[in-house]
Amino acid sequence: SPMTKEAFQREKMYQATMGMVRRMRSEGLISQAEYGQMEQIFLEKYKPLIGSIYAEIPLTPCPS
């Protein structure tokens, strides 16, 4: 079924938010445990369709 406008907005917000959270993690501003907690909070808040798939993939550091 096609993604609704509302679902698309939630998806965008989730991806943007998690982008910031990943940056904080890669810069050492938050711990891996804090990253996991924040990811859960935002998964519950935004209920992304696509983003929840990525939640199953372990975080790997971004190459700098």
Steps between C-alpha positions, in 0.01 A plus 500: 500500500632848422646702786260766625610861526490471879713183497745670265530798738562266795762315295678826411498618861631165622780491242601862571494444876699177480750673272569746782513220758750304283716813467496546879601135540783522245633813673495321836239734650275209600577137589385195307246434778364855472484458122290186545267674746451799269437271203224322695341830604493630143378168357206519741442871435512497119413133426693508171429233240846496344699617801400200712677273250825689559455470877582129462840582347779555752659845502835515326723803535498739209833523317660838558 
